[in-house]
Amino acid sequence: MPKKLLIIGGASLVGSTIIDYAKDNYEIFTTENNTPITNSKVSSIKLNLLDDKKHILDYIEKIKPSAVIHTVAFPNVDFCESNHELTDLLHVKITKDISEICSSVNSKLIYFSTDAVFNGNNSIPYNELDRPDPLSYYGKTKLEAEKIILQNTNNVILRTTVIYGWHIRSRFTNWVLDTLKNKKPVTAFVDQYNTPTLVDDLVKSVFSIIEKDLSGLFHASGKSCLNRFEFAQKLAISFGLDKNLVVPTKSSDISQIAPRPKNGCLDSSQLEDKSGIKFNEIDSGIDHIFSLSNKSTTNSNKV
Ligand SMILES: NC(=O)c1ccc[n+]([C@@H]2O[C@H](COP(=O)([O-])OP(=O)(O)OC[C@H]3O[C@@H](n4cnc5c(N)ncnc54)[C@H](OP(=O)(O)O)[C@@H]3O)[C@@H](O)[C@H]2O)c1
């Protein structure tokens, strides 16, 4: 019997890539909100978690998946900073209900958290033992969700950062590439560092976690710690675009509603050791998406 996997948010960057990588030994169930899932190997239901929480709880109870992969969150940290109640509802309250139902049917819950649980003052990449101290409301609610989910020791938290791929939902890389292709300037921060994460690596680690039945808190990100300016310049060079259009900018030059950690770099060596999956350095990760761009001219991965 194939293992049943439920992806909450099947059209997400992570969720749709999981669908792409799933082998025949998985039966895939998903939820869709605004983006229809057209993949024939998937059973999907339409639901908005904010309007109809009971639907997802009933669905989990009915399917009893081996694992539930919860990818739904507000992607915009500034929106979260200005909308506390909605953010609490989606990130914390609904996640708590999902976590409880998963425990009651013995489904492993895998949840994606963020570097924004840290204040960014570390001088080196953060590991799992470093003390969280979120600056933004997004980070605070993600940390709360982590604590709830980890009450069940079978569950998994993957803290990740700046996920990218050759995909319509790869926000930073698409913005940089589209702007440069239009010969417009890209303003990119020199004082916000991350370890950008190739979505393919993240997804491979999810399958390894399920297959090896790993549990607990892991950092799950790429190996190279660099700032957004450096990332944008590397993209420009690899895609043959004008790197001089990438304009170095300081966070203090642009007003952003939510505070961001200066250092959002994560150390994923623990997950690499346990899962056997090696995360890419930035150069090989960009090479990967460049090679995919030669195969398909649009980055509109279908779901
Ligand atoms: N992307 C990053 O760089 C990054 C970094 C750190 C952590 N994370 C975390 O990783 C996880 C996955 O991120 P991602 O970038 O793959 O996500 P994403 O592409 O932004 O997709 C978000 C998903 O949430 C669904 N959704 C949004 N509002 C919903 C609602 N009210 N009810 C039901 N579904 C709803 C969307 O469905 P529809 O499209 O159908 O509306 C979509 O499937 C998230 O928890 C995120 O916080 C991401």
The ligand as an SDF file (V2000), in Angstrom:
LIG
                    3D

 48 52  0  0  0  0  0  0  0  0999 V2000
    9.1930   30.9910    0.5840 N   0  0  0  0  0  0  0  0  0  0  0  0
   10.1290   31.2740    1.4720 C   0  0  0  0  0  0  0  0  0  0  0  0
   11.1550   31.8930    1.1470 O   0  0  0  0  0  0  0  0  0  0  0  0
    9.9750   30.8150    2.8950 C   0  0  0  0  0  0  0  0  0  0  0  0
   10.9800   31.1310    3.8330 C   0  0  0  0  0  0  0  0  0  0  0  0
   10.8410   30.6720    5.1480 C   0  0  0  0  0  0  0  0  0  0  0  0
    9.7200   29.9360    5.5120 C   0  0  0  0  0  0  0  0  0  0  0  0
    8.7670   29.6600    4.5800 N   0  0  0  0  0  0  0  0  0  0  0  0
    7.5850   28.8870    4.9830 C   0  0  0  0  0  0  0  0  0  0  0  0
    7.4940   27.7440    4.1590 O   0  0  0  0  0  0  0  0  0  0  0  0
    6.1170   27.4150    3.9400 C   0  0  0  0  0  0  0  0  0  0  0  0
    5.8680   27.2380    2.4620 C   0  0  0  0  0  0  0  0  0  0  0  0
    6.2140   28.4390    1.7870 O   0  0  0  0  0  0  0  0  0  0  0  0
    5.9620   28.5930    0.2240 P   0  0  0  0  0  0  0  0  0  0  0  0
    6.7840   29.7550   -0.2150 O   0  0  0  0  0  0  0  0  0  0  0  0
    6.1230   27.2750   -0.4430 O   0  0  0  0  0  0  0  0  0  0  0  0
    4.4210   29.0310    0.2120 O   0  0  0  0  0  0  0  0  0  0  0  0
    3.6690   29.8330   -0.9580 P   0  0  0  0  0  0  0  0  0  0  0  0
    4.2330   29.4620   -2.2790 O   0  0  0  0  0  0  0  0  0  0  0  0
    3.5980   31.2730   -0.5680 O   0  0  0  0  0  0  0  0  0  0  0  0
    2.2020   29.2160   -0.8990 O   0  0  0  0  0  0  0  0  0  0  0  0
    1.3110   29.4690    0.1320 C   0  0  0  0  0  0  0  0  0  0  0  0
    0.2220   28.4060    0.1060 C   0  0  0  0  0  0  0  0  0  0  0  0
   -0.7440   28.7510    1.0940 O   0  0  0  0  0  0  0  0  0  0  0  0
   -2.0370   28.6070    0.5090 C   0  0  0  0  0  0  0  0  0  0  0  0
   -2.9390   29.5120    1.2390 N   0  0  0  0  0  0  0  0  0  0  0  0
   -2.7660   30.8270    1.4990 C   0  0  0  0  0  0  0  0  0  0  0  0
   -3.7910   31.2910    2.2340 N   0  0  0  0  0  0  0  0  0  0  0  0
   -4.6300   30.2410    2.4430 C   0  0  0  0  0  0  0  0  0  0  0  0
   -5.8510   30.0620    3.1320 C   0  0  0  0  0  0  0  0  0  0  0  0
   -6.4460   31.0890    3.7510 N   0  0  0  0  0  0  0  0  0  0  0  0
   -6.4260   28.8340    3.1540 N   0  0  0  0  0  0  0  0  0  0  0  0
   -5.8440   27.7890    2.5250 C   0  0  0  0  0  0  0  0  0  0  0  0
   -4.6820   27.8810    1.8560 N   0  0  0  0  0  0  0  0  0  0  0  0
   -4.0820   29.1000    1.8100 C   0  0  0  0  0  0  0  0  0  0  0  0
   -1.8530   28.9690   -0.9500 C   0  0  0  0  0  0  0  0  0  0  0  0
   -2.9190   28.3950   -1.6920 O   0  0  0  0  0  0  0  0  0  0  0  0
   -3.4870   29.0130   -3.0680 P   0  0  0  0  0  0  0  0  0  0  0  0
   -2.3200   29.3260   -3.9410 O   0  0  0  0  0  0  0  0  0  0  0  0
   -4.3510   27.9260   -3.6080 O   0  0  0  0  0  0  0  0  0  0  0  0
   -4.2510   30.2510   -2.6720 O   0  0  0  0  0  0  0  0  0  0  0  0
   -0.5060   28.2790   -1.2160 C   0  0  0  0  0  0  0  0  0  0  0  0
   -0.7140   26.9120   -1.4820 O   0  0  0  0  0  0  0  0  0  0  0  0
    5.3090   28.5300    4.6050 C   0  0  0  0  0  0  0  0  0  0  0  0
    4.9010   28.0820    5.8900 O   0  0  0  0  0  0  0  0  0  0  0  0
    6.2990   29.6580    4.7720 C   0  0  0  0  0  0  0  0  0  0  0  0
    6.0020   30.4790    5.8910 O   0  0  0  0  0  0  0  0  0  0  0  0
    8.8630   30.0740    3.2860 C   0  0  0  0  0  0  0  0  0  0  0  0
  1  2  1  0
  2  3  2  0
  2  4  1  0
  4  5  1  0
  4 48  2  0
  5  6  2  0
  6  7  1  0
  7  8  2  0
  8  9  1  0
  8 48  1  0
  9 10  1  0
  9 46  1  0
 10 11  1  0
 11 12  1  0
 11 44  1  0
 12 13  1  0
 13 14  1  0
 14 15  2  0
 14 16  1  0
 14 17  1  0
 17 18  1  0
 18 19  2  0
 18 20  1  0
 18 21  1  0
 21 22  1  0
 22 23  1  0
 23 24  1  0
 23 42  1  0
 24 25  1  0
 25 26  1  0
 25 36  1  0
 26 27  1  0
 26 35  1  0
 27 28  2  0
 28 29  1  0
 29 30  1  0
 29 35  2  0
 30 31  1  0
 30 32  2  0
 32 33  1  0
 33 34  2  0
 34 35  1  0
 36 37  1  0
 36 42  1  0
 37 38  1  0
 38 39  2  0
 38 40  1  0
 38 41  1  0
 42 43  1  0
 44 45  1  0
 44 46  1  0
 46 47  1  0
M  CHG  2   8   1  16  -1
M  END
$$$$
